[in-house]
């Protein structure tokens, strides 16, 4: 645990923080503008994105099943009332 704190503090006072030429090509606002320019989706979505997509699809399928069930119950009720 002590080593993790030492590493965290060592990175905080890194010379890269104070010298922009050491920060790399894409850092901070430059990264945001670069991503806005290319405007494309990642080729391989991460596990979180896949889970969110699966939940969304599951939610849509669940609502569809609920709607189909409701329509079926209403239609059967109408037929039952028509018999009496």
ZIZILIN-V306142 format. One record per residue. N is the residue number from 1. OMEGA is omega in degrees with one decimal (none if undefined). Layout:
<<N | OMEGA> <N | OMEGA>>
This chain:
<<1 | 179.4> <2 | 179.5> <3 | 178.5> <4 | 178.0> <5 | 179.7> <6 | 178.6> <7 | 178.9> <8 | 180.0> <9 | 179.3> <10 | 178.9> <11 | -177.0> <12 | -178.7> <13 | -178.4> <14 | 177.2> <15 | 178.0> <16 | 180.0> <17 | -170.7> <18 | -178.8> <19 | -175.0> <20 | -178.8> <21 | 177.9> <22 | -174.4> <23 | -179.4> <24 | -174.2> <25 | -174.9> <26 | -179.4> <27 | 174.9> <28 | -177.0> <29 | 177.9> <30 | 178.8> <31 | -179.4> <32 | 179.7> <33 | 177.7> <34 | 179.7> <35 | 177.7> <36 | -179.7> <37 | -176.6> <38 | 173.1> <39 | 174.9> <40 | -177.7> <41 | 176.6> <42 | -177.4> <43 | 179.6> <44 | 178.6> <45 | 179.9> <46 | -177.8> <47 | 179.6> <48 | 179.7> <49 | 177.7> <50 | 178.9> <51 | 179.0> <52 | 178.3> <53 | 178.6> <54 | 176.8> <55 | -179.4> <56 | 178.5> <57 | 178.0> <58 | 179.3> <59 | 178.8> <60 | 178.5> <61 | 178.1> <62 | 177.8> <63 | 176.9> <64 | 177.9> <65 | 177.9> <66 | 178.5> <67 | 179.0> <68 | 178.0> <69 | 178.8> <70 | 178.6> <71 | 179.6> <72 | -179.9> <73 | 180.0> <74 | -179.4> <75 | 177.5> <76 | 178.0> <77 | 178.7> <78 | 177.7> <79 | 179.0> <80 | 177.5> <81 | 179.7> <82 | 179.9> <83 | -179.1> <84 | none>>
